[in-house]
Amino acid sequence: MRISIDQPACVGAGQCALAVSEVFDQDLDDGTVVLLDDRPDEELHSAVRDAVGLCPVQAISVTD
């Protein structure tokens, strides 16, 4: 799995960081997503897919 972020689309809702803090964080200045790991371990794949679904502006995408 590889994760991509559409940074300009991010509105800083933070749902991704709440769902998978090992992979996503938030910028302290504007709250937008900070990608900590663009190729997470397989054990996190399900949680990352959940985070993708939680993003209100679909700023996160994954490819296998």
Secondary structure, DSSP 4 states (H G I P E B T S, - for coil): -EEEE-GGG-----HHHHH-TTTEEE-TTT--EEES-SS--GGGHHHHHHHHHH-TT--EEEE-
